[in-house]
Amino acid sequence: MNLPDVWFALIAVLWIGYFFLEGFDFGVGVLTKALARDRTERRVLINTIGPVWDGNEVWLLTAAGATFAAFPDWYATLFSGFYLLLLAVLLCLIVRGVAFEYRAKRPGERWQRNWEHAIFWCSAVPAFLWGLIFANIVRGVPLDASHEYTGDVFGLLNPYALLGGALTLVLFTFHGAVFTALKTVGDIRVRARRLATGLGLAALALAAAFLLWTQGASGDTRTLVAMVVAALSLGAALAANARGREGWAFSWSGLAIVAAVAMLFLALFPEVMPSTGDPAGTLTIENAASSPYTLRIMTWCAAIATPIVLLYQGWTYWVFRKRIGTQHIAPAAH
């Protein structure tokens, strides 16, 4: 395997890690309206992801940075053609981070309610848009011979991409509900498990439609294996959730996300941005890659830094591993 292939695989791993981790905290953000009944319960949900949400976003920054350095033409075409969608994601992530930090700075009910609205919408919108964006990448977009996007934003709102967005929104919310059941105690834990059942069934139906569509359009044996793993993992997560095995349910729902995202990258390989217009516009791993020297330097840096980051993030999750409930929220926390 040459270095461009290695870096395509590493970028796929970074996106998989991002969706696995950020997926559940997007889901928890959605659940602040869909599950929590009052301000105390919303505080519980926010506290479950409070120590880790910003660390999860490091995976996004790393994935974008690695794409810029390893495949600059892919980065340029992606960020220019999908500019409005990516700008919307970026604005949501900024407002969401501010909302987490500012919600409890003032005791006023209106102040806190407005920031809670921001947490909900700025979790739901990116969860939907990431599915929309990646579905369009796999499907292909109109590019000219200079690899410039020749369509408009409305061309990105096609049925396949909208189905992909609906899938990621529901799947991430299911992942968040399972995580909530894993991290809480009391009535909120029971209701999270109950809600996860309905969300899991909806995610299973959407995943079947979207992944079968992907398999029929651009699949092979490898993508078929990934699709089967994703479907079986979702079913196992539902079964574990029904038995109250939250740890196993979270592991299986995470594996479903891993397999589904892996399927998209396998369907894309060896292209990175297919063109539905001029065939000469298609970007591949080879014609979009940086120089071999750049990729060698990046490989050495990644080999040194990645284990350190993984150890630190794993330690963070271990430190904040205990469950919380409404009894742990002091009145002054509002």
C-alpha positions, 0 to 999 in steps of 0.5 A, spaced: 500 500 500 502 506 497 502 513 502 496 516 498 492 509 500 495 509 507 493 517 508 486 515 505 485 510 510 487 514 516 483 520 514 477 514 513 479 512 521 479 520 523 472 521 520 469 514 523 472 516 530 469 523 529 462 520 528 463 515 533 464 520 538 461 526 536 455 522 534 453 521 541 454 528 544 450 530 538 444 525 540 445 528 547 444 535 545 438 533 541 435 529 547 435 535 551 429 537 548 426 530 546 427 526 553 429 531 558 422 534 562 425 540 566 431 544 567 434 539 572 434 533 567 437 538 561 443 539 566 444 532 567 444 531 560 449 536 559 453 534 564 454 527 561 458 530 555 460 536 559 467 533 560 468 530 553 464 534 547 470 539 546 475 533 546 471 529 541 471 535 536 479 534 536 477 528 531 474 533 526 479 538 526 484 533 525 480 530 519 480 536 516 487 538 517 489 531 514 485 532 508 488 539 507 495 536 508 494 529 504 489 531 499 489 539 497 485 538 491 480 534 495 480 539 500 479 545 495 474 542 491 470 539 497 470 546 501 468 550 495 463 546 492 460 544 499 461 551 502 454 553 505 453 546 508 460 546 511 459 554 513 452 552 517 456 546 520 461 550 523 457 556 525 453 551 529 459 548 532 461 555 534 454 556 537 453 550 540 460 550 544 458 557 546 452 555 549 455 549 553 459 554 556 454 560 557 448 557 559 449 557 567 453 564 567 446 567 569 440 565 573 435 568 568 430 563 565 430 566 559 437 566 558 438 559 560 432 557 555 435 560 549 442 557 550 438 550 551 434 552 544 441 553 541 444 546 544 438 543 541 438 546 534 446 546 533 446 539 535 440 537 530 443 541 524 450 538 524 447 531 525 443 532 519 448 536 515 454 531 515 449 525 512 447 530 507 455 532 505 457 525 505 452 522 501 453 527 496 461 525 496 459 518 495 454 519 490 458 524 486 457 532 484 458 535 478 465 537 477 469 540 471 476 538 468 479 543 473 475 540 479 471 546 480 464 544 482 459 547 477 452 546 481 449 549 486 447 548 493 440 546 491 443 540 487 446 537 493 439 536 496 437 530 492 433 524 495 439 520 496 443 525 500 436 527 504 436 520 506 443 520 508 442 526 512 435 523 516 439 517 517 445 520 521 440 524 525 436 519 527 442 514 528 446 519 532 440 520 536 439 513 538 447 513 539 446 519 544 440 515 547 444 509 549 449 513 551 444 517 556 442 510 559 449 508 560 451 515 564 445 516 568 441 513 574 433 513 576 427 515 571 431 518 566 435 512 565 429 508 564 426 513 559 432 513 555 432 506 554 425 506 552 426 512 547 432 508 544 428 502 542 423 507 538 429 511 535 433 504 534 428 501 530 427 508 525 435 508 524 434 500 522 429 502 517 433 508 514 439 504 514 436 499 510 434 504 505 440 508 505 445 502 505 442 498 500 441 504 495 449 505 496 450 498 495 446 498 489 449 504 486 457 503 488 458 497 492 462 491 491 464 485 496 467 489 501 461 494 502 457 488 502 460 486 508 460 493 512 453 493 510 451 487 513 456 488 520 452 495 520 445 492 520 447 486 525 450 491 530 444 495 530 440 489 531 444 487 537 444 494 540 437 494 540 437 487 543 442 489 548 438 495 550 431 491 551 435 487 556 438 493 560 445 492 558 447 499 556 454 498 555 453 493 550 448 497 547 453 503 546 458 498 544 454 495 538 451 502 536 458 505 536 460 499 531 454 500 527 456 507 526 463 505 524 461 500 519 456 504 516 461 510 515 467 505 513 462 502 508 461 509 505 469 510 504 470 503 501 464 505 496 468 511 494 475 508 494 479 509 490 476 516 488 475 521 493 470 526 489 467 523 483 464 527 478 457 526 475 459 532 470 466 531 466 469 525 467 476 528 467 473 532 473 473 526 478 478 526 483 482 520 485 487 518 491 493 519 486 491 525 482 489 529 489 495 527 493 500 531 496 508 530 494 511 523 497 515 527 501 509 531 504 506 524 506 512 521 509 513 527 514 506 527 515 506 519 517 512 520 522 508 526 525 502 522 526 506 516 528 508 520 534 502 524 536 496 519 535 498 515 541 499 521 545 492 523 543 489 517 544 492 515 551 489 522 553 482 522 551 482 515 553 484 517 560 479 523 560 473 518 559 476 513 564 476 519 569 469 521 568 466 514 567 461 515 573 453 515 572 450 522 574 442 523 576 438 529 578 440 528 585 447 530 583 445 537 581 445 542 586 439 548 585 445 553 584 447 549 578 441 552 574 
